[in-house]
Amino acid sequence: MSPRKKEEKKSFEEQLGRLEEIVALLERGDAPLADSLALFEEGTGLAGACTALLDEAEQKVVKLQKGPDGEPVELPFQAEE
């Protein structure tokens, strides 16, 4: 057996693009059941990966506010409700 090449980690945009392709294929409804199940499985994996990337990005976002001395202070991002 030959060793498998390590797959490069795809960007968020690439994963989202593939997820959109999968949705379009499933919406057409003409794929055999086994193919549809494989596409659905791939899609759920991509959706989870995209969610994880978004969560990670959200944690990196900071909001600048003025501190007591008037200088900017980095505070963790808090979504408005």
C-alpha positions in Angstrom: 0.0 0.0 0.0 1.2 3.5 -0.7 1.0 6.1 2.0 -1.9 8.5 1.6 -1.0 12.1 1.0 -1.9 14.4 3.8 -4.8 16.5 2.6 -4.3 20.2 2.9 -6.8 21.9 5.2 -9.3 23.8 3.1 -10.2 27.3 3.8 -13.6 28.4 5.2 -14.6 29.7 1.8 -13.6 26.5 0.0 -15.6 24.4 2.5 -18.6 26.6 2.3 -18.4 26.5 -1.5 -18.4 22.7 -1.4 -21.3 22.7 1.0 -23.3 24.9 -1.4 -22.5 22.4 -4.2 -23.7 19.5 -2.1 -27.0 21.4 -1.2 -27.6 22.0 -4.9 -27.0 18.4 -5.8 -29.3 17.2 -3.1 -32.0 19.7 -4.0 -32.1 18.4 -7.6 -33.1 15.1 -6.1 -31.9 12.9 -9.0 -28.9 11.2 -7.2 -29.3 7.6 -6.2 -30.0 7.0 -2.5 -26.5 5.8 -1.7 -25.0 8.9 -3.4 -27.4 11.2 -1.6 -26.5 9.6 1.8 -22.8 10.1 1.1 -23.4 13.7 0.0 -25.4 14.3 3.2 -22.7 12.8 5.3 -20.1 15.0 3.7 -22.3 18.0 4.0 -22.9 17.5 7.7 -19.1 17.2 8.3 -18.5 20.4 6.3 -21.3 22.2 8.2 -19.7 21.3 11.5 -16.2 22.3 10.3 -17.5 25.7 9.1 -19.3 26.3 12.4 -16.1 25.5 14.3 -14.1 27.9 12.1 -16.8 30.7 12.6 -16.7 30.1 16.4 -12.9 30.3 16.4 -13.0 33.6 14.4 -15.6 35.1 16.7 -13.4 34.4 19.7 -10.6 36.3 18.0 -12.7 39.4 17.3 -12.1 42.2 19.8 -13.9 45.5 20.3 -11.8 48.6 21.0 -13.1 50.9 23.7 -11.6 53.9 25.5 -10.0 53.1 28.8 -10.0 55.4 31.9 -7.0 57.2 30.4 -8.6 57.7 27.0 -6.4 55.1 25.4 -8.0 52.2 23.5 -8.4 49.0 25.4 -9.0 45.6 23.8 -12.1 43.9 25.2 -13.5 40.5 24.2 -16.2 40.7 21.5 -19.8 40.4 22.9 -22.6 40.1 20.4 -25.4 42.5 20.9 -28.7 40.9 21.8 
